[in-house]
């Protein structure tokens, strides 16, 4: 059974390096491209929540961008939910 992340009503997208993208640059059928700030936040949350096997599929695509799978994106959202609480 798949557990869906909780839905939030967001009023604005967070900024990353003066760009309002929350560190998420683009997504397609293969996954998403994120900034190094997004990845740093992900790794900090994983330090307490634990890593997943899909982390092995994160790779650098440019000096400040990384490719992640949708599984990693969902793991990020789940950890963020836990960090933000009810």
N, CA, C and O atoms as a Maestro MAE file, in Angstrom:
{
 s_m_m2io_version
 :::
 2.0.0
}

f_m_ct {
 s_m_title
 :::
 protein
 m_atom[344] {
  # First column is atom index #
  i_m_mmod_type
  r_m_x_coord
  r_m_y_coord
  r_m_z_coord
  i_m_residue_number
  s_m_chain_name
  s_m_pdb_residue_name
  s_m_pdb_atom_name
  i_m_atomic_number
  :::
  1 25 0.834 -1.163 0.000 1 A "UNK " " N  " 7
  2 3 0.000 0.000 0.000 1 A "UNK " " CA " 6
  3 2 0.893 1.246 0.000 1 A "UNK " " C  " 6
  4 15 1.874 1.307 0.741 1 A "UNK " " O  " 8
  5 25 0.555 2.231 -0.827 2 A "UNK " " N  " 7
  6 3 1.304 3.476 -0.913 2 A "UNK " " CA " 6
  7 2 0.653 4.524 -0.022 2 A "UNK " " C  " 6
  8 15 -0.565 4.700 -0.035 2 A "UNK " " O  " 8
  9 25 1.474 5.209 0.740 3 A "UNK " " N  " 7
  10 3 0.974 6.276 1.598 3 A "UNK " " CA " 6
  11 2 1.272 7.601 0.917 3 A "UNK " " C  " 6
  12 15 2.426 7.888 0.599 3 A "UNK " " O  " 8
  13 25 0.258 8.404 0.694 4 A "UNK " " N  " 7
  14 3 0.429 9.694 0.037 4 A "UNK " " CA " 6
  15 2 0.806 10.756 1.064 4 A "UNK " " C  " 6
  16 15 0.291 10.753 2.182 4 A "UNK " " O  " 8
  17 25 1.713 11.673 0.685 5 A "UNK " " N  " 7
  18 3 2.048 12.759 1.596 5 A "UNK " " CA " 6
  19 2 0.840 13.660 1.853 5 A "UNK " " C  " 6
  20 15 -0.045 13.789 1.008 5 A "UNK " " O  " 8
  21 25 0.820 14.268 3.009 6 A "UNK " " N  " 7
  22 3 -0.253 15.176 3.368 6 A "UNK " " CA " 6
  23 2 -0.229 16.400 2.450 6 A "UNK " " C  " 6
  24 15 0.848 16.859 2.071 6 A "UNK " " O  " 8
  25 25 -1.402 16.935 2.086 7 A "UNK " " N  " 7
  26 3 -1.505 18.097 1.211 7 A "UNK " " CA " 6
  27 2 -1.461 19.379 2.024 7 A "UNK " " C  " 6
  28 15 -2.149 19.505 3.037 7 A "UNK " " O  " 8
  29 25 -0.653 20.325 1.581 8 A "UNK " " N  " 7
  30 3 -0.559 21.626 2.222 8 A "UNK " " CA " 6
  31 2 -1.105 22.700 1.299 8 A "UNK " " C  " 6
  32 15 -0.979 22.606 0.078 8 A "UNK " " O  " 8
  33 25 -1.705 23.708 1.881 9 A "UNK " " N  " 7
  34 3 -2.129 24.894 1.142 9 A "UNK " " CA " 6
  35 2 -0.996 25.907 1.226 9 A "UNK " " C  " 6
  36 15 -0.869 26.623 2.219 9 A "UNK " " O  " 8
  37 25 -0.174 25.968 0.184 10 A "UNK " " N  " 7
  38 3 0.928 26.921 0.155 10 A "UNK " " CA " 6
  39 2 0.482 28.195 -0.533 10 A "UNK " " C  " 6
  40 15 -0.248 28.156 -1.524 10 A "UNK " " O  " 8
  41 25 0.920 29.312 -0.007 11 A "UNK " " N  " 7
  42 3 0.553 30.593 -0.583 11 A "UNK " " CA " 6
  43 2 1.670 31.179 -1.432 11 A "UNK " " C  " 6
  44 15 1.420 32.060 -2.254 11 A "UNK " " O  " 8
  45 25 2.889 30.708 -1.249 12 A "UNK " " N  " 7
  46 3 4.018 31.175 -2.044 12 A "UNK " " CA " 6
  47 2 5.106 30.112 -2.025 12 A "UNK " " C  " 6
  48 15 5.244 29.361 -1.060 12 A "UNK " " O  " 8
  49 25 5.864 30.061 -3.089 13 A "UNK " " N  " 7
  50 3 6.978 29.114 -3.174 13 A "UNK " " CA " 6
  51 2 8.177 29.734 -2.463 13 A "UNK " " C  " 6
  52 15 8.424 30.934 -2.591 13 A "UNK " " O  " 8
  53 25 8.915 28.931 -1.723 14 A "UNK " " N  " 7
  54 3 10.089 29.414 -1.001 14 A "UNK " " CA " 6
  55 2 11.185 29.830 -1.971 14 A "UNK " " C  " 6
  56 15 11.244 29.363 -3.108 14 A "UNK " " O  " 8
  57 25 12.049 30.717 -1.498 15 A "UNK " " N  " 7
  58 3 13.152 31.205 -2.320 15 A "UNK " " CA " 6
  59 2 14.394 30.345 -2.121 15 A "UNK " " C  " 6
  60 15 14.629 29.818 -1.034 15 A "UNK " " O  " 8
  61 25 15.183 30.211 -3.177 16 A "UNK " " N  " 7
  62 3 16.484 29.558 -3.140 16 A "UNK " " CA " 6
  63 2 17.404 30.392 -4.022 16 A "UNK " " C  " 6
  64 15 17.191 30.485 -5.231 16 A "UNK " " O  " 8
  65 25 18.426 31.000 -3.424 17 A "UNK " " N  " 7
  66 3 19.365 31.862 -4.161 17 A "UNK " " CA " 6
  67 2 18.638 32.973 -4.917 17 A "UNK " " C  " 6
  68 15 18.897 33.183 -6.102 17 A "UNK " " O  " 8
  69 25 17.738 33.680 -4.249 18 A "UNK " " N  " 7
  70 3 16.989 34.805 -4.816 18 A "UNK " " CA " 6
  71 2 16.072 34.427 -5.970 18 A "UNK " " C  " 6
  72 15 15.630 35.301 -6.716 18 A "UNK " " O  " 8
  73 25 15.781 33.149 -6.130 19 A "UNK " " N  " 7
  74 3 14.840 32.675 -7.138 19 A "UNK " " CA " 6
  75 2 13.725 31.940 -6.400 19 A "UNK " " C  " 6
  76 15 13.996 31.119 -5.522 19 A "UNK " " O  " 8
  77 25 12.487 32.228 -6.748 20 A "UNK " " N  " 7
  78 3 11.362 31.627 -6.043 20 A "UNK " " CA " 6
  79 2 11.053 30.251 -6.631 20 A "UNK " " C  " 6
  80 15 10.099 30.089 -7.392 20 A "UNK " " O  " 8
  81 25 11.878 29.254 -6.265 21 A "UNK " " N  " 7
  82 3 11.720 27.903 -6.797 21 A "UNK " " CA " 6
  83 2 11.846 26.815 -5.736 21 A "UNK " " C  " 6
  84 15 11.708 25.633 -6.052 21 A "UNK " " O  " 8
  85 25 12.106 27.191 -4.481 22 A "UNK " " N  " 7
  86 3 12.267 26.247 -3.372 22 A "UNK " " CA " 6
  87 2 13.329 25.180 -3.644 22 A "UNK " " C  " 6
  88 15 13.334 24.123 -3.012 22 A "UNK " " O  " 8
  89 25 14.216 25.462 -4.576 23 A "UNK " " N  " 7
  90 3 15.285 24.523 -4.893 23 A "UNK " " CA " 6
  91 2 14.912 23.480 -5.922 23 A "UNK " " C  " 6
  92 15 15.756 22.675 -6.315 23 A "UNK " " O  " 8
  93 25 13.670 23.476 -6.368 24 A "UNK " " N  " 7
  94 3 13.201 22.534 -7.384 24 A "UNK " " CA " 6
  95 2 13.244 23.238 -8.739 24 A "UNK " " C  " 6
  96 15 12.462 24.156 -8.990 24 A "UNK " " O  " 8
  97 25 14.151 22.811 -9.603 25 A "UNK " " N  " 7
  98 3 14.363 23.499 -10.874 25 A "UNK " " CA " 6
  99 2 13.411 23.007 -11.949 25 A "UNK " " C  " 6
  100 15 12.797 23.809 -12.653 25 A "UNK " " O  " 8
  101 25 13.286 21.685 -12.082 26 A "UNK " " N  " 7
  102 3 12.465 21.117 -13.155 26 A "UNK " " CA " 6
  103 2 12.187 19.652 -12.852 26 A "UNK " " C  " 6
  104 15 12.966 18.992 -12.165 26 A "UNK " " O  " 8
  105 25 11.064 19.147 -13.373 27 A "UNK " " N  " 7
  106 3 10.731 17.725 -13.262 27 A "UNK " " CA " 6
  107 2 10.278 17.217 -14.624 27 A "UNK " " C  " 6
  108 15 9.656 17.945 -15.398 27 A "UNK " " O  " 8
  109 25 10.597 15.961 -14.904 28 A "UNK " " N  " 7
  110 3 10.109 15.296 -16.108 28 A "UNK " " CA " 6
  111 2 9.827 13.838 -15.756 28 A "UNK " " C  " 6
  112 15 9.796 13.484 -14.577 28 A "UNK " " O  " 8
  113 25 9.625 13.000 -16.750 29 A "UNK " " N  " 7
  114 3 9.273 11.598 -16.478 29 A "UNK " " CA " 6
  115 2 10.399 10.805 -15.817 29 A "UNK " " C  " 6
  116 15 10.157 9.713 -15.304 29 A "UNK " " O  " 8
  117 25 11.633 11.336 -15.819 30 A "UNK " " N  " 7
  118 3 12.770 10.640 -15.208 30 A "UNK " " CA " 6
  119 2 13.070 11.071 -13.784 30 A "UNK " " C  " 6
  120 15 13.885 10.444 -13.107 30 A "UNK " " O  " 8
  121 25 12.422 12.135 -13.319 31 A "UNK " " N  " 7
  122 3 12.697 12.644 -11.983 31 A "UNK " " CA " 6
  123 2 12.776 14.152 -12.001 31 A "UNK " " C  " 6
  124 15 12.161 14.798 -12.849 31 A "UNK " " O  " 8
  125 25 13.531 14.724 -11.068 32 A "UNK " " N  " 7
  126 3 13.600 16.179 -10.936 32 A "UNK " " CA " 6
  127 2 15.050 16.649 -10.868 32 A "UNK " " C  " 6
  128 15 15.956 15.890 -10.526 32 A "UNK " " O  " 8
  129 25 15.237 17.914 -11.201 33 A "UNK " " N  " 7
  130 3 16.516 18.584 -11.035 33 A "UNK " " CA " 6
  131 2 16.349 19.572 -9.888 33 A "UNK " " C  " 6
  132 15 15.409 20.366 -9.869 33 A "UNK " " O  " 8
  133 25 17.274 19.512 -8.932 34 A "UNK " " N  " 7
  134 3 17.215 20.361 -7.744 34 A "UNK " " CA " 6
  135 2 18.541 21.092 -7.564 34 A "UNK " " C  " 6
  136 15 19.561 20.708 -8.137 34 A "UNK " " O  " 8
  137 25 18.508 22.157 -6.753 35 A "UNK " " N  " 7
  138 3 19.727 22.908 -6.467 35 A "UNK " " CA " 6
  139 2 20.535 22.224 -5.363 35 A "UNK " " C  " 6
  140 15 20.057 21.315 -4.685 35 A "UNK " " O  " 8
  141 25 21.764 22.687 -5.209 36 A "UNK " " N  " 7
  142 3 22.600 22.135 -4.140 36 A "UNK " " CA " 6
  143 2 22.030 22.504 -2.771 36 A "UNK " " C  " 6
  144 15 22.190 21.738 -1.820 36 A "UNK " " O  " 8
  145 25 21.364 23.665 -2.644 37 A "UNK " " N  " 7
  146 3 20.727 24.029 -1.367 37 A "UNK " " CA " 6
  147 2 19.630 23.034 -1.004 37 A "UNK " " C  " 6
  148 15 19.515 22.630 0.153 37 A "UNK " " O  " 8
  149 25 18.814 22.632 -2.000 38 A "UNK " " N  " 7
  150 3 17.762 21.635 -1.773 38 A "UNK " " CA " 6
  151 2 18.392 20.348 -1.264 38 A "UNK " " C  " 6
  152 15 17.926 19.759 -0.289 38 A "UNK " " O  " 8
  153 25 19.469 19.910 -1.941 39 A "UNK " " N  " 7
  154 3 20.130 18.657 -1.570 39 A "UNK " " CA " 6
  155 2 20.749 18.752 -0.178 39 A "UNK " " C  " 6
  156 15 20.710 17.781 0.577 39 A "UNK " " O  " 8
  157 25 21.314 19.894 0.173 40 A "UNK " " N  " 7
  158 3 21.868 20.080 1.523 40 A "UNK " " CA " 6
  159 2 20.778 19.938 2.581 40 A "UNK " " C  " 6
  160 15 20.981 19.284 3.604 40 A "UNK " " O  " 8
  161 25 19.620 20.551 2.333 41 A "UNK " " N  " 7
  162 3 18.502 20.448 3.274 41 A "UNK " " CA " 6
  163 2 18.040 18.994 3.388 41 A "UNK " " C  " 6
  164 15 17.763 18.512 4.486 41 A "UNK " " O  " 8
  165 25 17.958 18.308 2.264 42 A "UNK " " N  " 7
  166 3 17.571 16.889 2.228 42 A "UNK " " CA " 6
  167 2 18.515 16.054 3.093 42 A "UNK " " C  " 6
  168 15 18.067 15.244 3.905 42 A "UNK " " O  " 8
  169 25 19.820 16.254 2.917 43 A "UNK " " N  " 7
  170 3 20.805 15.467 3.654 43 A "UNK " " CA " 6
  171 2 20.771 15.770 5.154 43 A "UNK " " C  " 6
  172 15 20.989 14.881 5.976 43 A "UNK " " O  " 8
  173 25 20.497 17.032 5.506 44 A "UNK " " N  " 7
  174 3 20.387 17.380 6.929 44 A "UNK " " CA " 6
  175 2 19.198 16.672 7.568 44 A "UNK " " C  " 6
  176 15 19.301 16.170 8.687 44 A "UNK " " O  " 8
  177 25 18.076 16.632 6.864 45 A "UNK " " N  " 7
  178 3 16.907 15.935 7.411 45 A "UNK " " CA " 6
  179 2 17.162 14.440 7.491 45 A "UNK " " C  " 6
  180 15 16.723 13.789 8.440 45 A "UNK " " O  " 8
  181 25 17.867 13.884 6.509 46 A "UNK " " N  " 7
  182 3 18.172 12.446 6.529 46 A "UNK " " CA " 6
  183 2 19.086 12.056 7.681 46 A "UNK " " C  " 6
  184 15 19.084 10.903 8.113 46 A "UNK " " O  " 8
  185 25 19.856 12.995 8.173 47 A "UNK " " N  " 7
  186 3 20.764 12.696 9.288 47 A "UNK " " CA " 6
  187 2 19.992 12.191 10.503 47 A "UNK " " C  " 6
  188 15 20.513 11.396 11.285 47 A "UNK " " O  " 8
  189 25 18.740 12.656 10.662 48 A "UNK " " N  " 7
  190 3 17.934 12.177 11.779 48 A "UNK " " CA " 6
  191 2 16.871 11.178 11.335 48 A "UNK " " C  " 6
  192 15 16.491 10.297 12.106 48 A "UNK " " O  " 8
  193 25 16.383 11.306 10.094 49 A "UNK " " N  " 7
  194 3 15.291 10.442 9.635 49 A "UNK " " CA " 6
  195 2 15.778 9.145 9.001 49 A "UNK " " C  " 6
  196 15 15.036 8.165 8.956 49 A "UNK " " O  " 8
  197 25 16.997 9.126 8.519 50 A "UNK " " N  " 7
  198 3 17.530 7.939 7.870 50 A "UNK " " CA " 6
  199 2 17.512 8.042 6.358 50 A "UNK " " C  " 6
  200 15 16.699 8.762 5.779 50 A "UNK " " O  " 8
  201 25 18.415 7.316 5.730 51 A "UNK " " N  " 7
  202 3 18.556 7.343 4.275 51 A "UNK " " CA " 6
  203 2 17.669 6.274 3.631 51 A "UNK " " C  " 6
  204 15 17.141 5.391 4.306 51 A "UNK " " O  " 8
  205 25 17.521 6.379 2.306 52 A "UNK " " N  " 7
  206 3 16.774 5.377 1.541 52 A "UNK " " CA " 6
  207 2 17.649 4.880 0.399 52 A "UNK " " C  " 6
  208 15 18.615 5.544 0.023 52 A "UNK " " O  " 8
  209 25 17.323 3.730 -0.148 53 A "UNK " " N  " 7
  210 3 18.117 3.129 -1.223 53 A "UNK " " CA " 6
  211 2 18.180 4.024 -2.458 53 A "UNK " " C  " 6
  212 15 19.188 4.024 -3.164 53 A "UNK " " O  " 8
  213 25 17.121 4.784 -2.730 54 A "UNK " " N  " 7
  214 3 17.081 5.641 -3.916 54 A "UNK " " CA " 6
  215 2 18.121 6.754 -3.870 54 A "UNK " " C  " 6
  216 15 18.387 7.383 -4.894 54 A "UNK " " O  " 8
  217 25 18.713 7.012 -2.706 55 A "UNK " " N  " 7
  218 3 19.762 8.029 -2.619 55 A "UNK " " CA " 6
  219 2 20.942 7.701 -3.527 55 A "UNK " " C  " 6
  220 15 21.672 8.597 -3.951 55 A "UNK " " O  " 8
  221 25 21.127 6.437 -3.822 56 A "UNK " " N  " 7
  222 3 22.212 6.025 -4.711 56 A "UNK " " CA " 6
  223 2 22.007 6.548 -6.134 56 A "UNK " " C  " 6
  224 15 22.950 6.581 -6.925 56 A "UNK " " O  " 8
  225 25 20.789 6.951 -6.456 57 A "UNK " " N  " 7
  226 3 20.479 7.434 -7.797 57 A "UNK " " CA " 6
  227 2 20.491 8.955 -7.902 57 A "UNK " " C  " 6
  228 15 19.965 9.500 -8.872 57 A "UNK " " O  " 8
  229 25 21.070 9.650 -6.939 58 A "UNK " " N  " 7
  230 3 21.233 11.100 -7.015 58 A "UNK " " CA " 6
  231 2 22.560 11.365 -7.708 58 A "UNK " " C  " 6
  232 15 23.591 10.828 -7.304 58 A "UNK " " O  " 8
  233 25 22.539 12.196 -8.758 59 A "UNK " " N  " 7
  234 3 23.795 12.519 -9.420 59 A "UNK " " CA " 6
  235 2 23.840 13.993 -9.801 59 A "UNK " " C  " 6
  236 15 22.810 14.640 -9.994 59 A "UNK " " O  " 8
  237 25 25.060 14.501 -9.904 60 A "UNK " " N  " 7
  238 3 25.280 15.905 -10.234 60 A "UNK " " CA " 6
  239 2 25.155 16.102 -11.737 60 A "UNK " " C  " 6
  240 15 25.735 15.353 -12.523 60 A "UNK " " O  " 8
  241 25 24.383 17.130 -12.135 61 A "UNK " " N  " 7
  242 3 24.200 17.410 -13.567 61 A "UNK " " CA " 6
  243 2 24.891 18.695 -13.989 61 A "UNK " " C  " 6
  244 15 25.126 18.906 -15.178 61 A "UNK " " O  " 8
  245 25 25.222 19.563 -13.025 62 A "UNK " " N  " 7
  246 3 26.001 20.776 -13.298 62 A "UNK " " CA " 6
  247 2 26.618 21.227 -11.982 62 A "UNK " " C  " 6
  248 15 26.504 20.536 -10.970 62 A "UNK " " O  " 8
  249 25 27.276 22.395 -11.997 63 A "UNK " " N  " 7
  250 3 27.965 22.874 -10.798 63 A "UNK " " CA " 6
  251 2 27.020 23.041 -9.608 63 A "UNK " " C  " 6
  252 15 27.426 22.840 -8.464 63 A "UNK " " O  " 8
  253 25 25.758 23.408 -9.869 64 A "UNK " " N  " 7
  254 3 24.830 23.660 -8.766 64 A "UNK " " CA " 6
  255 2 23.493 22.944 -8.947 64 A "UNK " " C  " 6
  256 15 22.475 23.396 -8.423 64 A "UNK " " O  " 8
  257 25 23.487 21.841 -9.679 65 A "UNK " " N  " 7
  258 3 22.230 21.129 -9.905 65 A "UNK " " CA " 6
  259 2 22.446 19.621 -9.816 65 A "UNK " " C  " 6
  260 15 23.481 19.089 -10.220 65 A "UNK " " O  " 8
  261 25 21.425 18.951 -9.271 66 A "UNK " " N  " 7
  262 3 21.482 17.512 -9.080 66 A "UNK " " CA " 6
  263 2 20.194 16.880 -9.578 66 A "UNK " " C  " 6
  264 15 19.126 17.487 -9.499 66 A "UNK " " O  " 8
  265 25 20.294 15.667 -10.088 67 A "UNK " " N  " 7
  266 3 19.111 14.911 -10.505 67 A "UNK " " CA " 6
  267 2 18.709 13.991 -9.358 67 A "UNK " " C  " 6
  268 15 19.546 13.332 -8.742 67 A "UNK " " O  " 8
  269 25 17.388 13.965 -9.083 68 A "UNK " " N  " 7
  270 3 16.848 13.071 -8.057 68 A "UNK " " CA " 6
  271 2 15.672 12.300 -8.651 68 A "UNK " " C  " 6
  272 15 15.035 12.757 -9.599 68 A "UNK " " O  " 8
  273 25 15.396 11.144 -8.092 69 A "UNK " " N  " 7
  274 3 14.230 10.368 -8.510 69 A "UNK " " CA " 6
  275 2 12.991 10.880 -7.781 69 A "UNK " " C  " 6
  276 15 13.101 11.619 -6.802 69 A "UNK " " O  " 8
  277 25 11.821 10.487 -8.257 70 A "UNK " " N  " 7
  278 3 10.588 10.857 -7.569 70 A "UNK " " CA " 6
  279 2 10.523 10.229 -6.183 70 A "UNK " " C  " 6
  280 15 9.902 10.788 -5.279 70 A "UNK " " O  " 8
  281 25 11.154 9.082 -6.008 71 A "UNK " " N  " 7
  282 3 11.193 8.444 -4.685 71 A "UNK " " CA " 6
  283 2 11.931 9.337 -3.688 71 A "UNK " " C  " 6
  284 15 11.518 9.462 -2.535 71 A "UNK " " O  " 8
  285 25 13.024 9.956 -4.137 72 A "UNK " " N  " 7
  286 3 13.777 10.876 -3.273 72 A "UNK " " CA " 6
  287 2 12.933 12.114 -2.976 72 A "UNK " " C  " 6
  288 15 12.917 12.589 -1.840 72 A "UNK " " O  " 8
  289 25 12.236 12.637 -3.972 73 A "UNK " " N  " 7
  290 3 11.375 13.811 -3.782 73 A "UNK " " CA " 6
  291 2 10.280 13.518 -2.746 73 A "UNK " " C  " 6
  292 15 10.004 14.349 -1.882 73 A "UNK " " O  " 8
  293 25 9.668 12.352 -2.835 74 A "UNK " " N  " 7
  294 3 8.624 11.964 -1.880 74 A "UNK " " CA " 6
  295 2 9.214 11.786 -0.483 74 A "UNK " " C  " 6
  296 15 8.587 12.155 0.510 74 A "UNK " " O  " 8
  297 25 10.423 11.216 -0.407 75 A "UNK " " N  " 7
  298 3 11.094 11.065 0.889 75 A "UNK " " CA " 6
  299 2 11.352 12.442 1.515 75 A "UNK " " C  " 6
  300 15 11.161 12.626 2.718 75 A "UNK " " O  " 8
  301 25 11.786 13.409 0.691 76 A "UNK " " N  " 7
  302 3 11.995 14.780 1.161 76 A "UNK " " CA " 6
  303 2 10.702 15.352 1.726 76 A "UNK " " C  " 6
  304 15 10.697 15.925 2.815 76 A "UNK " " O  " 8
  305 25 9.610 15.197 0.991 77 A "UNK " " N  " 7
  306 3 8.317 15.739 1.415 77 A "UNK " " CA " 6
  307 2 7.840 15.082 2.712 77 A "UNK " " C  " 6
  308 15 7.264 15.751 3.570 77 A "UNK " " O  " 8
  309 25 8.073 13.796 2.856 78 A "UNK " " N  " 7
  310 3 7.691 13.069 4.068 78 A "UNK " " CA " 6
  311 2 8.490 13.564 5.272 78 A "UNK " " C  " 6
  312 15 7.941 13.769 6.355 78 A "UNK " " O  " 8
  313 25 9.809 13.755 5.065 79 A "UNK " " N  " 7
  314 3 10.641 14.263 6.151 79 A "UNK " " CA " 6
  315 2 10.257 15.696 6.510 79 A "UNK " " C  " 6
  316 15 10.262 16.070 7.683 79 A "UNK " " O  " 8
  317 25 9.922 16.498 5.495 80 A "UNK " " N  " 7
  318 3 9.511 17.872 5.731 80 A "UNK " " CA " 6
  319 2 8.215 17.920 6.527 80 A "UNK " " C  " 6
  320 15 8.056 18.748 7.424 80 A "UNK " " O  " 8
  321 25 7.288 17.023 6.192 81 A "UNK " " N  " 7
  322 3 6.042 16.903 6.963 81 A "UNK " " CA " 6
  323 2 6.342 16.614 8.429 81 A "UNK " " C  " 6
  324 15 5.761 17.232 9.321 81 A "UNK " " O  " 8
  325 25 7.255 15.669 8.676 82 A "UNK " " N  " 7
  326 3 7.613 15.296 10.046 82 A "UNK " " CA " 6
  327 2 8.303 16.448 10.759 82 A "UNK " " C  " 6
  328 15 8.094 16.657 11.954 82 A "UNK " " O  " 8
  329 25 9.123 17.195 10.031 83 A "UNK " " N  " 7
  330 3 9.834 18.329 10.613 83 A "UNK " " CA " 6
  331 2 8.869 19.462 10.985 83 A "UNK " " C  " 6
  332 15 9.033 20.111 12.018 83 A "UNK " " O  " 8
  333 25 7.864 19.691 10.134 84 A "UNK " " N  " 7
  334 3 6.921 20.772 10.352 84 A "UNK " " CA " 6
  335 2 5.808 20.416 11.344 84 A "UNK " " C  " 6
  336 15 5.165 21.303 11.907 84 A "UNK " " O  " 8
  337 25 5.590 19.141 11.550 85 A "UNK " " N  " 7
  338 3 4.572 18.691 12.495 85 A "UNK " " CA " 6
  339 2 3.156 18.918 11.988 85 A "UNK " " C  " 6
  340 15 2.954 19.413 10.879 85 A "UNK " " O  " 8
  341 25 2.176 18.550 12.812 86 A "UNK " " N  " 7
  342 3 0.769 18.664 12.395 86 A "UNK " " CA " 6
  343 2 0.278 20.097 12.288 86 A "UNK " " C  " 6
  344 15 -0.883 20.328 11.948 86 A "UNK " " O  " 8
  :::
 }
 m_bond[343] {
  # First column is bond index #
  i_m_from
  i_m_to
  i_m_order
  :::
  1 1 2 1
  2 2 3 1
  3 3 4 2
  4 3 5 1
  5 5 6 1
  6 6 7 1
  7 7 8 2
  8 7 9 1
  9 9 10 1
  10 10 11 1
  11 11 12 2
  12 11 13 1
  13 13 14 1
  14 14 15 1
  15 15 16 2
  16 15 17 1
  17 17 18 1
  18 18 19 1
  19 19 20 2
  20 19 21 1
  21 21 22 1
  22 22 23 1
  23 23 24 2
  24 23 25 1
  25 25 26 1
  26 26 27 1
  27 27 28 2
  28 27 29 1
  29 29 30 1
  30 30 31 1
  31 31 32 2
  32 31 33 1
  33 33 34 1
  34 34 35 1
  35 35 36 2
  36 35 37 1
  37 37 38 1
  38 38 39 1
  39 39 40 2
  40 39 41 1
  41 41 42 1
  42 42 43 1
  43 43 44 2
  44 43 45 1
  45 45 46 1
  46 46 47 1
  47 47 48 2
  48 47 49 1
  49 49 50 1
  50 50 51 1
  51 51 52 2
  52 51 53 1
  53 53 54 1
  54 54 55 1
  55 55 56 2
  56 55 57 1
  57 57 58 1
  58 58 59 1
  59 59 60 2
  60 59 61 1
  61 61 62 1
  62 62 63 1
  63 63 64 2
  64 63 65 1
  65 65 66 1
  66 66 67 1
  67 67 68 2
  68 67 69 1
  69 69 70 1
  70 70 71 1
  71 71 72 2
  72 71 73 1
  73 73 74 1
  74 74 75 1
  75 75 76 2
  76 75 77 1
  77 77 78 1
  78 78 79 1
  79 79 80 2
  80 79 81 1
  81 81 82 1
  82 82 83 1
  83 83 84 2
  84 83 85 1
  85 85 86 1
  86 86 87 1
  87 87 88 2
  88 87 89 1
  89 89 90 1
  90 90 91 1
  91 91 92 2
  92 91 93 1
  93 93 94 1
  94 94 95 1
  95 95 96 2
  96 95 97 1
  97 97 98 1
  98 98 99 1
  99 99 100 2
  100 99 101 1
  101 101 102 1
  102 102 103 1
  103 103 104 2
  104 103 105 1
  105 105 106 1
  106 106 107 1
  107 107 108 2
  108 107 109 1
  109 109 110 1
  110 110 111 1
  111 111 112 2
  112 111 113 1
  113 113 114 1
  114 114 115 1
  115 115 116 2
  116 115 117 1
  117 117 118 1
  118 118 119 1
  119 119 120 2
  120 119 121 1
  121 121 122 1
  122 122 123 1
  123 123 124 2
  124 123 125 1
  125 125 126 1
  126 126 127 1
  127 127 128 2
  128 127 129 1
  129 129 130 1
  130 130 131 1
  131 131 132 2
  132 131 133 1
  133 133 134 1
  134 134 135 1
  135 135 136 2
  136 135 137 1
  137 137 138 1
  138 138 139 1
  139 139 140 2
  140 139 141 1
  141 141 142 1
  142 142 143 1
  143 143 144 2
  144 143 145 1
  145 145 146 1
  146 146 147 1
  147 147 148 2
  148 147 149 1
  149 149 150 1
  150 150 151 1
  151 151 152 2
  152 151 153 1
  153 153 154 1
  154 154 155 1
  155 155 156 2
  156 155 157 1
  157 157 158 1
  158 158 159 1
  159 159 160 2
  160 159 161 1
  161 161 162 1
  162 162 163 1
  163 163 164 2
  164 163 165 1
  165 165 166 1
  166 166 167 1
  167 167 168 2
  168 167 169 1
  169 169 170 1
  170 170 171 1
  171 171 172 2
  172 171 173 1
  173 173 174 1
  174 174 175 1
  175 175 176 2
  176 175 177 1
  177 177 178 1
  178 178 179 1
  179 179 180 2
  180 179 181 1
  181 181 182 1
  182 182 183 1
  183 183 184 2
  184 183 185 1
  185 185 186 1
  186 186 187 1
  187 187 188 2
  188 187 189 1
  189 189 190 1
  190 190 191 1
  191 191 192 2
  192 191 193 1
  193 193 194 1
  194 194 195 1
  195 195 196 2
  196 195 197 1
  197 197 198 1
  198 198 199 1
  199 199 200 2
  200 199 201 1
  201 201 202 1
  202 202 203 1
  203 203 204 2
  204 203 205 1
  205 205 206 1
  206 206 207 1
  207 207 208 2
  208 207 209 1
  209 209 210 1
  210 210 211 1
  211 211 212 2
  212 211 213 1
  213 213 214 1
  214 214 215 1
  215 215 216 2
  216 215 217 1
  217 217 218 1
  218 218 219 1
  219 219 220 2
  220 219 221 1
  221 221 222 1
  222 222 223 1
  223 223 224 2
  224 223 225 1
  225 225 226 1
  226 226 227 1
  227 227 228 2
  228 227 229 1
  229 229 230 1
  230 230 231 1
  231 231 232 2
  232 231 233 1
  233 233 234 1
  234 234 235 1
  235 235 236 2
  236 235 237 1
  237 237 238 1
  238 238 239 1
  239 239 240 2
  240 239 241 1
  241 241 242 1
  242 242 243 1
  243 243 244 2
  244 243 245 1
  245 245 246 1
  246 246 247 1
  247 247 248 2
  248 247 249 1
  249 249 250 1
  250 250 251 1
  251 251 252 2
  252 251 253 1
  253 253 254 1
  254 254 255 1
  255 255 256 2
  256 255 257 1
  257 257 258 1
  258 258 259 1
  259 259 260 2
  260 259 261 1
  261 261 262 1
  262 262 263 1
  263 263 264 2
  264 263 265 1
  265 265 266 1
  266 266 267 1
  267 267 268 2
  268 267 269 1
  269 269 270 1
  270 270 271 1
  271 271 272 2
  272 271 273 1
  273 273 274 1
  274 274 275 1
  275 275 276 2
  276 275 277 1
  277 277 278 1
  278 278 279 1
  279 279 280 2
  280 279 281 1
  281 281 282 1
  282 282 283 1
  283 283 284 2
  284 283 285 1
  285 285 286 1
  286 286 287 1
  287 287 288 2
  288 287 289 1
  289 289 290 1
  290 290 291 1
  291 291 292 2
  292 291 293 1
  293 293 294 1
  294 294 295 1
  295 295 296 2
  296 295 297 1
  297 297 298 1
  298 298 299 1
  299 299 300 2
  300 299 301 1
  301 301 302 1
  302 302 303 1
  303 303 304 2
  304 303 305 1
  305 305 306 1
  306 306 307 1
  307 307 308 2
  308 307 309 1
  309 309 310 1
  310 310 311 1
  311 311 312 2
  312 311 313 1
  313 313 314 1
  314 314 315 1
  315 315 316 2
  316 315 317 1
  317 317 318 1
  318 318 319 1
  319 319 320 2
  320 319 321 1
  321 321 322 1
  322 322 323 1
  323 323 324 2
  324 323 325 1
  325 325 326 1
  326 326 327 1
  327 327 328 2
  328 327 329 1
  329 329 330 1
  330 330 331 1
  331 331 332 2
  332 331 333 1
  333 333 334 1
  334 334 335 1
  335 335 336 2
  336 335 337 1
  337 337 338 1
  338 338 339 1
  339 339 340 2
  340 339 341 1
  341 341 342 1
  342 342 343 1
  343 343 344 2
  :::
 }
}
